[in-house]
Amino acid sequence: MSNSGRRLEETKIINIKNFTLFLTLSFIYSLVDVVFSSGDYDINLYATGVHGIGDAIAKVLKSIFNIENPLFIGFFAASFYGIVNGILLILISFPKLDRKFSITTLLNSIFILFFILTLTYLINDLNCLKLKNFFNVSPSKGGGFGLSLVRVMIVATIGGLTYGTLIGKGSSSGGIDIISKYLNIYKKKDISAITCILNYLIAIISTLLIYFGTKEFQWESIILTNLVKIPLNTFFIYLAIKKTKPKKEIKNQI
């Protein structure tokens, strides 16, 4: 295929159908994260990915400097995600990966950053539509393990399907997905397996950061994150990739 032919083929990725799909998935991912993960709960769910590291750093800073603003953690984590994601796009994605992946990942990153910042303010501050703390079912400091288990299953399932669908469509949500894509192409590693390993590493880092910074060590959070969230999330990522990725590409990776 000529260079002009390849350029024409690549432009097809930015069409109304894909744009609408990526916008919708980014909104769903952000809404689920804000409603079920970043509310004022007695049992926290350790966030994973680049956003998870930002979340852990924010919790440490909030504890050290006694920051009372309820929006601080959400805004800091989102900003951290935006900065690190920009670095990964510049250093890895655009130079090393295909144009379709890089451009759509950039778009998704912008969508997610915008939605998380906006929804954090609307839901966790203004409590629009009564969505804060699991639709007001779980009051501050009173959710319990059972409701937290439901929350983590919702986050892991929807998050995994969202991640997997984006990857299957040749895109991603950014962050560790960029690293996973790079290792998949150049080292022939399975994307869902790489994502699982990276999420476990980030969960360990986040746990240690929060412990040494705040002296908090929640066994419930560790169990829910490591034994429920990450395995379930990985399963649905794999399932979504398998259902949405062209069969030819799947065979080439086996």
PASEBA-1860 file (N, C-alpha, C; in nm, 3 decimals):
! residues 254
1> MSNSGRRL> 0.084/-0.120/0.000/0.000/0.000/0.000/0.088/0.125/0.000 ~ 0.052/0.224/-0.078/0.130/0.347/-0.086/0.115/0.428/0.041 ~ 0.204/0.529/0.057/0.196/0.615/0.174/0.063/0.688/0.181 ~ 0.016/0.735/0.065/-0.112/0.806/0.062/-0.226/0.713/0.102 ~ -0.216/0.586/0.059/-0.318/0.488/0.095/-0.321/0.461/0.244 ~ -0.202/0.451/0.305/-0.194/0.427/0.449/-0.249/0.546/0.527 ~ -0.217/0.667/0.480/-0.268/0.785/0.548/-0.420/0.791/0.541 ~ -0.475/0.754/0.427/-0.620/0.755/0.411/-0.684/0.653/0.504
9> EETKIINI> -0.620/0.536/0.517/-0.673/0.432/0.605/-0.671/0.476/0.750 ~ -0.563/0.546/0.790/-0.551/0.589/0.928/-0.654/0.695/0.964 ~ -0.692/0.779/0.868/-0.788/0.884/0.897/-0.925/0.827/0.930 ~ -0.950/0.704/0.892/-1.080/0.642/0.918/-1.103/0.616/1.066 ~ -0.998/0.622/1.147/-1.015/0.596/1.290/-1.088/0.711/1.357 ~ -1.077/0.830/1.305/-1.143/0.945/1.365/-1.275/0.967/1.291 ~ -1.371/0.883/1.320/-1.503/0.897/1.260/-1.606/0.910/1.371 ~ -1.728/0.941/1.333/-1.833/0.967/1.431/-1.860/0.845/1.519
17> KNFTLFLT> -1.859/0.727/1.459/-1.888/0.605/1.534/-1.785/0.580/1.644 ~ -1.657/0.584/1.608/-1.552/0.562/1.707/-1.546/0.674/1.809 ~ -1.562/0.797/1.762/-1.559/0.913/1.851/-1.668/0.899/1.958 ~ -1.789/0.864/1.915/-1.901/0.848/2.008/-1.877/0.733/2.106 ~ -1.823/0.622/2.055/-1.794/0.506/2.140/-1.691/0.541/2.246 ~ -1.580/0.603/2.206/-1.474/0.637/2.300/-1.522/0.740/2.403 ~ -1.602/0.836/2.358/-1.656/0.938/2.448/-1.747/0.873/2.553 ~ -1.831/0.781/2.508/-1.924/0.713/2.598/-1.850/0.626/2.700
25> LSFIYSLV> -1.752/0.549/2.653/-1.675/0.462/2.743/-1.596/0.544/2.845 ~ -1.540/0.656/2.801/-1.465/0.743/2.892/-1.556/0.799/3.001 ~ -1.678/0.836/2.962/-1.774/0.890/3.059/-1.814/0.782/3.160 ~ -1.844/0.663/3.110/-1.885/0.553/3.199/-1.775/0.519/3.298 ~ -1.651/0.508/3.247/-1.537/0.477/3.334/-1.522/0.584/3.443 ~ -1.530/0.710/3.405/-1.512/0.821/3.499/-1.624/0.825/3.602 ~ -1.748/0.804/3.556/-1.863/0.806/3.646/-1.853/0.695/3.751 ~ -1.819/0.576/3.707/-1.806/0.463/3.799/-1.695/0.488/3.901
33> DVVFSSGD> -1.584/0.544/3.855/-1.472/0.573/3.945/-1.512/0.674/4.052 ~ -1.578/0.781/4.011/-1.615/0.888/4.105/-1.722/0.840/4.203 ~ -1.823/0.768/4.154/-1.934/0.726/4.239/-1.894/0.614/4.335 ~ -1.822/0.515/4.286/-1.798/0.394/4.366/-1.659/0.385/4.429 ~ -1.565/0.469/4.385/-1.429/0.459/4.439/-1.386/0.578/4.522 ~ -1.419/0.699/4.477/-1.360/0.818/4.540/-1.454/0.892/4.634 ~ -1.562/0.828/4.677/-1.649/0.891/4.774/-1.590/0.886/4.914 ~ -1.666/0.932/5.012/-1.619/0.933/5.151/-1.663/0.803/5.218
41> YDINLYAT> -1.584/0.697/5.199/-1.620/0.565/5.249/-1.533/0.525/5.366 ~ -1.589/0.437/5.452/-1.509/0.387/5.565/-1.404/0.288/5.518 ~ -1.432/0.216/5.409/-1.335/0.123/5.351/-1.299/0.173/5.212 ~ -1.176/0.216/5.194/-1.132/0.268/5.065/-1.096/0.154/4.970 ~ -1.118/0.177/4.842/-1.073/0.085/4.740/-0.947/0.144/4.679 ~ -0.836/0.070/4.687/-0.713/0.121/4.629/-0.729/0.128/4.478 ~ -0.708/0.247/4.424/-0.716/0.265/4.279/-0.593/0.203/4.215 ~ -0.608/0.158/4.092/-0.496/0.099/4.019/-0.459/0.188/3.902
49> GVHGIGDA> -0.356/0.148/3.827/-0.311/0.229/3.715/-0.240/0.355/3.761 ~ -0.207/0.441/3.667/-0.141/0.568/3.698/-0.229/0.652/3.790 ~ -0.357/0.648/3.766/-0.452/0.721/3.851/-0.443/0.674/3.996 ~ -0.415/0.544/4.016/-0.404/0.489/4.150/-0.285/0.544/4.227 ~ -0.173/0.562/4.158/-0.055/0.620/4.224/-0.085/0.764/4.265 ~ -0.150/0.838/4.176/-0.189/0.976/4.208/-0.284/0.980/4.326 ~ -0.376/0.885/4.332/-0.472/0.876/4.442/-0.400/0.851/4.574 ~ -0.302/0.761/4.572/-0.226/0.730/4.694/-0.145/0.851/4.741
57> IAKVLKSI> -0.079/0.918/4.648/0.000/1.037/4.683/-0.090/1.144/4.742 ~ -0.208/1.161/4.682/-0.302/1.263/4.729/-0.347/1.234/4.873 ~ -0.372/1.107/4.905/-0.415/1.070/5.040/-0.304/1.096/5.141 ~ -0.180/1.072/5.101/-0.067/1.099/5.190/-0.054/1.250/5.214 ~ -0.061/1.328/5.108/-0.051/1.474/5.120/-0.164/1.531/5.204 ~ -0.284/1.477/5.184/-0.399/1.525/5.260/-0.381/1.499/5.409 ~ -0.322/1.383/5.442/-0.300/1.349/5.582/-0.188/1.433/5.643 ~ -0.079/1.449/5.571/0.037/1.523/5.624/0.004/1.670/5.647
65> FNIENPLF> -0.064/1.731/5.549/-0.091/1.875/5.555/-0.232/1.907/5.605 ~ -0.304/1.805/5.653/-0.439/1.825/5.708/-0.531/1.902/5.613 ~ -0.530/1.861/5.489/-0.614/1.926/5.387/-0.758/1.879/5.404 ~ -0.851/1.972/5.422/-0.990/1.936/5.448/-1.078/1.941/5.324 ~ -1.028/1.996/5.217/-1.108/2.006/5.095/-1.143/1.867/5.043 ~ -1.274/1.832/5.034/-1.314/1.697/4.990/-1.281/1.669/4.844 ~ -1.250/1.773/4.768/-1.221/1.756/4.626/-1.073/1.733/4.599 ~ -0.988/1.750/4.702/-0.844/1.748/4.680/-0.795/1.617/4.619
73> IGFFAASF> -0.837/1.504/4.677/-0.787/1.374/4.630/-0.826/1.350/4.485 ~ -0.952/1.375/4.452/-0.998/1.354/4.315/-0.928/1.442/4.214 ~ -0.913/1.570/4.248/-0.847/1.664/4.156/-0.699/1.632/4.141 ~ -0.633/1.601/4.252/-0.490/1.571/4.246/-0.465/1.445/4.165 ~ -0.542/1.340/4.191/-0.525/1.213/4.120/-0.548/1.231/3.970 ~ -0.650/1.309/3.935/-0.679/1.332/3.793/-0.568/1.413/3.727 ~ -0.517/1.513/3.798/-0.409/1.595/3.743/-0.282/1.513/3.727 ~ -0.252/1.428/3.824/-0.136/1.339/3.817/-0.148/1.246/3.696
81> YGIVNGIL> -0.267/1.191/3.678/-0.294/1.104/3.563/-0.268/1.179/3.433 ~ -0.316/1.304/3.425/-0.298/1.383/3.304/-0.152/1.410/3.272 ~ -0.074/1.444/3.374/0.068/1.475/3.353/0.147/1.351/3.311 ~ 0.132/1.243/3.387/0.205/1.119/3.356/0.163/1.064/3.221 ~ 0.034/1.072/3.193/-0.016/1.022/3.065/0.045/1.101/2.949 ~ 0.057/1.232/2.968/0.118/1.314/2.864/0.262/1.275/2.838 ~ 0.335/1.245/2.946/0.475/1.202/2.932/0.484/1.069/2.857 ~ 0.397/0.974/2.893/0.397/0.843/2.827/0.360/0.855/2.679
89> LILISFPK> 0.268/0.943/2.648/0.229/0.964/2.509/0.345/1.020/2.428 ~ 0.416/1.116/2.486/0.526/1.182/2.416/0.647/1.090/2.401 ~ 0.681/1.017/2.507/0.804/0.937/2.507/0.787/0.797/2.448 ~ 0.667/0.740/2.460/0.648/0.601/2.414/0.546/0.589/2.302 ~ 0.427/0.641/2.325/0.317/0.613/2.233/0.339/0.668/2.093 ~ 0.357/0.798/2.081/0.371/0.857/1.947/0.499/0.814/1.876 ~ 0.613/0.803/1.945/0.734/0.759/1.874/0.737/0.609/1.841 ~ 0.677/0.525/1.928/0.696/0.380/1.916/0.572/0.303/1.869
97> LDRKFSIT> 0.453/0.356/1.893/0.331/0.282/1.864/0.257/0.342/1.745 ~ 0.154/0.272/1.698/0.087/0.316/1.576/0.005/0.442/1.598 ~ -0.020/0.511/1.489/-0.086/0.641/1.495/-0.229/0.630/1.548 ~ -0.300/0.526/1.505/-0.438/0.506/1.551/-0.443/0.497/1.703 ~ -0.358/0.413/1.760/-0.355/0.395/1.904/-0.322/0.526/1.974 ~ -0.220/0.595/1.926/-0.172/0.716/1.993/-0.275/0.829/1.989 ~ -0.335/0.851/1.873/-0.432/0.961/1.860/-0.557/0.934/1.943 ~ -0.611/0.813/1.932/-0.733/0.782/2.008/-0.707/0.776/2.158
105> TLLNSIFI> -0.588/0.731/2.197/-0.553/0.731/2.339/-0.543/0.873/2.392 ~ -0.487/0.962/2.312/-0.481/1.104/2.351/-0.622/1.159/2.371 ~ -0.712/1.129/2.278/-0.850/1.175/2.290/-0.916/1.119/2.416 ~ -0.899/0.988/2.438/-0.959/0.926/2.556/-0.904/0.986/2.685 ~ -0.775/1.017/2.686/-0.713/1.076/2.805/-0.774/1.212/2.835 ~ -0.798/1.290/2.730/-0.861/1.421/2.748/-1.003/1.405/2.798 ~ -1.077/1.311/2.739/-1.214/1.285/2.783/-1.217/1.245/2.930 ~ -1.134/1.149/2.968/-1.134/1.097/3.105/-1.094/1.205/3.204
113> LFFILTLT> -0.991/1.282/3.171/-0.946/1.390/3.259/-1.058/1.491/3.281 ~ -1.125/1.529/3.173/-1.236/1.625/3.182/-1.351/1.569/3.265 ~ -1.390/1.446/3.236/-1.504/1.387/3.306/-1.476/1.365/3.454 ~ -1.356/1.319/3.489/-1.324/1.295/3.629/-1.323/1.426/3.708 ~ -1.261/1.529/3.653/-1.258/1.658/3.721/-1.398/1.715/3.737 ~ -1.478/1.709/3.631/-1.613/1.764/3.635/-1.704/1.685/3.728 ~ -1.702/1.552/3.715/-1.789/1.468/3.797/-1.748/1.469/3.944 ~ -1.618/1.482/3.971/-1.572/1.492/4.110/-1.635/1.612/4.178
121> YLINDLNC> -1.638/1.724/4.107/-1.699/1.846/4.162/-1.851/1.831/4.175 ~ -1.915/1.783/4.069/-2.061/1.774/4.068/-2.114/1.672/4.169 ~ -2.043/1.560/4.183/-2.094/1.451/4.268/-2.040/1.458/4.410 ~ -1.908/1.467/4.426/-1.850/1.462/4.561/-1.862/1.594/4.637 ~ -1.887/1.703/4.566/-1.904/1.832/4.633/-2.051/1.873/4.636 ~ -2.113/1.882/4.519/-2.251/1.928/4.510/-2.353/1.816/4.531 ~ -2.309/1.691/4.521/-2.397/1.574/4.535/-2.514/1.579/4.437 ~ -2.484/1.611/4.312/-2.587/1.617/4.209/-2.651/1.480/4.190
129> LKLKNFFN> -2.781/1.480/4.172/-2.859/1.357/4.149/-2.845/1.257/4.263 ~ -2.796/1.304/4.379/-2.781/1.218/4.497/-2.694/1.096/4.469 ~ -2.587/1.116/4.392/-2.500/1.005/4.353/-2.386/0.980/4.452 ~ -2.359/1.076/4.538/-2.245/1.063/4.628/-2.260/0.943/4.720 ~ -2.148/0.874/4.744/-2.146/0.760/4.836/-2.252/0.656/4.801 ~ -2.240/0.601/4.680/-2.326/0.490/4.638/-2.473/0.531/4.645 ~ -2.507/0.643/4.581/-2.645/0.693/4.574/-2.701/0.722/4.713 ~ -2.613/0.768/4.802/-2.649/0.803/4.940/-2.691/0.682/5.023
137> VSPSKGGG> -2.673/0.561/4.971/-2.704/0.441/5.048/-2.598/0.420/5.155 ~ -2.474/0.451/5.119/-2.363/0.433/5.213/-2.322/0.568/5.269 ~ -2.366/0.602/5.389/-2.327/0.730/5.447/-2.179/0.731/5.483 ~ -2.127/0.850/5.504/-1.986/0.864/5.540/-1.953/0.780/5.663 ~ -1.845/0.703/5.652/-1.794/0.620/5.762/-1.892/0.509/5.803 ~ -1.978/0.462/5.713/-2.070/0.358/5.755/-2.110/0.261/5.647 ~ -2.023/0.232/5.553/-2.062/0.146/5.442/-2.056/-0.002/5.474 ~ -1.951/-0.043/5.545/-1.936/-0.183/5.578/-1.873/-0.265/5.467
145> FGLSLVRV> -1.829/-0.387/5.503/-1.757/-0.472/5.408/-1.848/-0.521/5.296 ~ -1.973/-0.557/5.328/-2.064/-0.610/5.226/-2.088/-0.513/5.113 ~ -2.117/-0.388/5.147/-2.142/-0.288/5.044/-2.014/-0.254/4.968 ~ -1.900/-0.260/5.037/-1.772/-0.235/4.971/-1.742/-0.346/4.870 ~ -1.781/-0.469/4.902/-1.763/-0.579/4.808/-1.846/-0.557/4.682 ~ -1.968/-0.508/4.699/-2.053/-0.475/4.583/-1.988/-0.365/4.501 ~ -1.935/-0.263/4.570/-1.870/-0.152/4.500/-1.752/-0.201/4.417 ~ -1.667/-0.284/4.477/-1.547/-0.327/4.407/-1.582/-0.416/4.288
153> MIVATIGG> -1.689/-0.493/4.299/-1.731/-0.577/4.187/-1.783/-0.492/4.071 ~ -1.854/-0.385/4.104/-1.903/-0.294/4.000/-1.786/-0.225/3.931 ~ -1.693/-0.172/4.011/-1.577/-0.102/3.955/-1.492/-0.195/3.869 ~ -1.466/-0.316/3.918/-1.382/-0.410/3.845/-1.447/-0.457/3.716 ~ -1.577/-0.485/3.721/-1.648/-0.535/3.603/-1.659/-0.429/3.495 ~ -1.713/-0.314/3.531/-1.732/-0.208/3.431/-1.598/-0.152/3.385 ~ -1.504/-0.137/3.479/-1.371/-0.089/3.441/-1.301/-0.184/3.346 ~ -1.310/-0.314/3.375/-1.248/-0.413/3.287/-1.308/-0.415/3.149
161> LTYGTLIG> -1.441/-0.409/3.141/-1.509/-0.407/3.011/-1.473/-0.281/2.933 ~ -1.462/-0.170/3.003/-1.426/-0.044/2.937/-1.284/-0.050/2.883 ~ -1.188/-0.088/2.969/-1.049/-0.103/2.926/-1.037/-0.197/2.808 ~ -1.097/-0.315/2.824/-1.085/-0.418/2.721/-1.144/-0.377/2.588 ~ -1.258/-0.308/2.593/-1.321/-0.263/2.468/-1.235/-0.160/2.398 ~ -1.180/-0.067/2.473/-1.092/0.034/2.414/-0.970/-0.032/2.349 ~ -0.909/-0.127/2.419/-0.791/-0.196/2.365/-0.829/-0.278/2.243 ~ -0.943/-0.346/2.251/-0.988/-0.426/2.138/-1.015/-0.344/2.014
169> KGSSSGGI> -1.052/-0.218/2.035/-1.078/-0.127/1.923/-0.952/-0.054/1.877 ~ -0.837/-0.096/1.929/-0.711/-0.036/1.887/-0.678/0.093/1.957 ~ -0.737/0.114/2.075/-0.713/0.236/2.151/-0.681/0.199/2.295 ~ -0.691/0.293/2.387/-0.671/0.265/2.529/-0.713/0.385/2.611 ~ -0.707/0.368/2.743/-0.737/0.479/2.834/-0.610/0.550/2.878 ~ -0.498/0.509/2.822/-0.370/0.571/2.857/-0.307/0.506/2.978 ~ -0.207/0.572/3.036/-0.141/0.520/3.155/-0.069/0.390/3.129 ~ -0.095/0.290/3.213/-0.025/0.162/3.199/-0.067/0.088/3.072
177> DIISKYLN> -0.180/0.128/3.013/-0.220/0.066/2.885/-0.116/0.092/2.777 ~ -0.053/0.208/2.782/0.051/0.242/2.685/0.171/0.148/2.702 ~ 0.209/0.125/2.828/0.319/0.033/2.856/0.283/-0.108/2.813 ~ 0.160/-0.150/2.843/0.114/-0.284/2.806/0.114/-0.302/2.655 ~ 0.070/-0.199/2.583/0.067/-0.205/2.437/0.209/-0.216/2.381 ~ 0.301/-0.140/2.438/0.440/-0.144/2.394/0.499/-0.284/2.413 ~ 0.478/-0.342/2.531/0.530/-0.476/2.559/0.461/-0.582/2.474 ~ 0.335/-0.558/2.442/0.262/-0.652/2.356/0.320/-0.655/2.215
185> IYKKKDIS> 0.355/-0.539/2.164/0.407/-0.530/2.026/0.552/-0.575/2.018 ~ 0.636/-0.525/2.109/0.779/-0.548/2.097/0.829/-0.671/2.173 ~ 0.753/-0.716/2.273/0.795/-0.833/2.352/0.696/-0.949/2.340 ~ 0.590/-0.928/2.262/0.488/-1.032/2.238/0.425/-1.082/2.368 ~ 0.398/-0.990/2.460/0.334/-1.026/2.586/0.184/-0.999/2.579 ~ 0.106/-1.080/2.650/-0.039/-1.063/2.651/-0.077/-0.936/2.726 ~ -0.162/-0.853/2.665/-0.196/-0.724/2.723/-0.266/-0.738/2.858 ~ -0.363/-0.828/2.867/-0.437/-0.842/2.993/-0.346/-0.892/3.105
193> AITCILNY> -0.253/-0.981/3.074/-0.159/-1.032/3.175/-0.065/-0.922/3.222 ~ -0.015/-0.842/3.128/0.075/-0.732/3.163/0.002/-0.631/3.251 ~ -0.121/-0.598/3.212/-0.201/-0.503/3.290/-0.224/-0.553/3.431 ~ -0.251/-0.683/3.445/-0.271/-0.743/3.577/-0.146/-0.730/3.663 ~ -0.031/-0.762/3.607/0.096/-0.754/3.681/0.125/-0.610/3.723 ~ 0.108/-0.517/3.631/0.133/-0.376/3.662/0.037/-0.325/3.768 ~ -0.089/-0.369/3.762/-0.186/-0.326/3.863/-0.150/-0.378/4.001 ~ -0.099/-0.502/4.009/-0.054/-0.555/4.139/0.065/-0.475/4.193
201> LIAIISTL> 0.158/-0.441/4.105/0.273/-0.361/4.147/0.229/-0.225/4.199 ~ 0.134/-0.164/4.127/0.085/-0.032/4.168/0.007/-0.042/4.299 ~ -0.069/-0.150/4.316/-0.143/-0.170/4.441/-0.047/-0.181/4.559 ~ 0.065/-0.250/4.540/0.166/-0.263/4.645/0.228/-0.127/4.676 ~ 0.263/-0.053/4.570/0.321/0.080/4.588/0.224/0.172/4.660 ~ 0.097/0.170/4.619/-0.005/0.255/4.680/-0.024/0.220/4.827 ~ -0.028/0.091/4.857/-0.045/0.046/4.996/0.070/0.096/5.084 ~ 0.193/0.082/5.034/0.309/0.127/5.111/0.312/0.278/5.127
209> LIYFGTKE> 0.278/0.350/5.020/0.275/0.496/5.027/0.176/0.543/5.133 ~ 0.056/0.486/5.129/-0.047/0.526/5.224/-0.008/0.487/5.366 ~ 0.052/0.369/5.383/0.090/0.324/5.517/0.198/0.413/5.577 ~ 0.306/0.437/5.502/0.416/0.517/5.555/0.380/0.665/5.567 ~ 0.284/0.710/5.485/0.245/0.850/5.490/0.137/0.881/5.591 ~ 0.047/0.785/5.614/-0.067/0.810/5.702/-0.075/0.713/5.820 ~ 0.009/0.609/5.817/0.006/0.503/5.919/-0.126/0.425/5.917 ~ -0.195/0.431/5.804/-0.319/0.354/5.788/-0.289/0.226/5.711
217> FQWESIIL> -0.340/0.115/5.762/-0.319/-0.014/5.695/-0.451/-0.091/5.701 ~ -0.534/-0.072/5.601/-0.666/-0.133/5.601/-0.663/-0.270/5.533 ~ -0.679/-0.373/5.615/-0.679/-0.508/5.560/-0.796/-0.530/5.465 ~ -0.911/-0.469/5.497/-1.027/-0.485/5.410/-0.998/-0.431/5.270 ~ -0.934/-0.315/5.265/-0.902/-0.253/5.137/-0.804/-0.339/5.058 ~ -0.704/-0.393/5.127/-0.604/-0.477/5.061/-0.667/-0.604/5.005 ~ -0.754/-0.667/5.085/-0.820/-0.790/5.040/-0.910/-0.763/4.920 ~ -0.990/-0.657/4.928/-1.082/-0.626/4.819/-1.008/-0.589/4.691
225> TNLVKIPL> -0.898/-0.518/4.705/-0.822/-0.476/4.587/-0.749/-0.594/4.523 ~ -0.677/-0.671/4.604/-0.589/-0.774/4.549/-0.657/-0.907/4.519 ~ -0.760/-0.941/4.596/-0.825/-1.071/4.577/-0.954/-1.063/4.497 ~ -1.010/-0.943/4.484/-1.136/-0.928/4.410/-1.120/-0.836/4.290 ~ -1.078/-0.713/4.315/-1.079/-0.613/4.209/-0.986/-0.647/4.093 ~ -0.858/-0.670/4.122/-0.761/-0.692/4.014/-0.788/-0.820/3.936 ~ -0.814/-0.936/4.002/-0.845/-1.056/3.923/-0.971/-1.042/3.839 ~ -1.077/-0.983/3.898/-1.202/-0.966/3.824/-1.184/-0.868/3.709
233> NTFFIYLA> -1.111/-0.761/3.735/-1.082/-0.661/3.633/-1.005/-0.722/3.516 ~ -0.905/-0.804/3.549/-0.824/-0.870/3.445/-0.908/-0.964/3.359 ~ -0.998/-1.039/3.425/-1.085/-1.131/3.351/-1.172/-1.057/3.250 ~ -1.231/-0.947/3.292/-1.320/-0.874/3.202/-1.243/-0.798/3.094 ~ -1.120/-0.758/3.124/-1.035/-0.699/3.020/-1.010/-0.802/2.911 ~ -0.971/-0.922/2.953/-0.945/-1.031/2.857/-1.071/-1.064/2.777 ~ -1.184/-1.072/2.845/-1.310/-1.106/2.779/-1.349/-1.000/2.677 ~ -1.336/-0.873/2.714/-1.373/-0.764/2.623/-1.281/-0.758/2.502
241> IKKTKPKK> -1.151/-0.779/2.525/-1.056/-0.780/2.413/-1.090/-0.892/2.316 ~ -1.120/-1.008/2.370/-1.151/-1.124/2.287/-1.276/-1.101/2.204 ~ -1.373/-1.029/2.259/-1.499/-1.007/2.190/-1.493/-0.893/2.088 ~ -1.405/-0.797/2.110/-1.403/-0.678/2.024/-1.287/-0.672/1.926 ~ -1.179/-0.745/1.955/-1.062/-0.739/1.867/-1.082/-0.828/1.745 ~ -1.038/-0.784/1.627/-1.047/-0.868/1.507/-0.980/-1.003/1.529 ~ -1.043/-1.111/1.482/-0.991/-1.246/1.504/-0.849/-1.264/1.450 ~ -0.819/-1.198/1.340/-0.686/-1.209/1.279/-0.579/-1.161/1.374
249> EIKNQI> -0.606/-1.049/1.445/-0.508/-0.994/1.538/-0.490/-1.085/1.659 ~ -0.600/-1.147/1.704/-0.591/-1.236/1.819/-0.505/-1.356/1.787 ~ -0.524/-1.413/1.667/-0.445/-1.529/1.627/-0.297/-1.495/1.618 ~ -0.266/-1.374/1.575/-0.126/-1.334/1.562/-0.057/-1.320/1.697 ~ -0.135/-1.302/1.804/-0.077/-1.283/1.936/-0.062/-1.414/2.012 ~ -0.127/-1.521/1.963/-0.122/-1.649/2.033/0.008/-1.723/2.003
END
